[in-house]
């Protein structure tokens, strides 16, 4: 259904959405997103700015919708885990050896996953700390907050949105939780278990749709990430359909309409928007002209570096936009982020000295 090149390009779309969202939603005039809680006032503001568009409309749209790049990353993570650790076992004709991956204990796999995330995180975290203390308004860092970030359990703390800094780094804690669920519960087991986990995570959220504080705390954890992550696992295992061009147009346009409707109708439909986001992403990746696809593939190739670098660069350049030069600040931020990410990429993805863990 989607090949390696298309996965990398989809990663490029995801990181562009995240990077631009994390700049735009810090602007005071921008429409705020419904990411961890559902706020009807944000939807009303979005409808108002779309009904009365001005030059700032792209900023409003990126602020409101850009965070949906995160579910794409969770989808790609689930998809990639199956292709890396399950497909060779199930399909020896693809080059795998039955039982080849079984020799590594689960604890070793989880440590490998932790170290992979830590190597990404620590570079950006140190860079951000340096920038944070050299610019106005540094964050107050409690000892527990720092330790929890380094060990990736800060998502479990009360009011995680107040203690995780830089904010986007909540991703590392949730990704580690999903790795644990995959290795301890999902891998090698029936597809119905994945469906069951998705439904449990959905049902857990329902009683708290009107309790913003509790819903916020829940959704900083795997409760919200299980849906796209599980979709990635199921599609990697079972989806073999070949999409024609007209299928992609119909799927892409239809899913975009579902995204908008799901975001605006109610909190219940909002919970399922990641499903439409994933299918819209797959559809439009397959419709991309080859030149655009190539650029997205390159962007996806440095997506990890972009993710860890962009919070520090945002804090440096966003004052330009706060002073009124909104698009000048945004453009400088994008250029600087790509340059720094390109420089960091070799460090993050340097070859491992241990040949067992590429």
Buried (B, 14 or more C-beta within 10 A) or exposed (E): BBEEBBBBBBBBBBBBBBBBBBBBBBBEEBBBBBBBBBEEEBBEBBEEBBEEEEEBEBBBBBBBBBBBBBBBBBBBBBBBBBBEBBBBBEEEEEEBEEEEBEEEEEEEBBEBBBEBBBBBBBBBBEBBBEBBEEEEEEBEBEEEBBEBBBEBEBBEBEEBBEBBBBBBBBBBBBBBBBBBBBBEEBBEEEEEEBEEBBEEBBEEBEEBBEEEEBBBBBBBBBBBBBBBBBBBBBBBBEEEEEBEEEEBBEBBEBBBEBBBEBBBEBBEBBBEBBBBBBBBBBBBBBBBEEEEBEBBBBBBBBBBBBBBBBBBBBBBBBEBBEEEEBEEBBBBBBEBBBEBBBEBBEEBBEEEEEEEEE
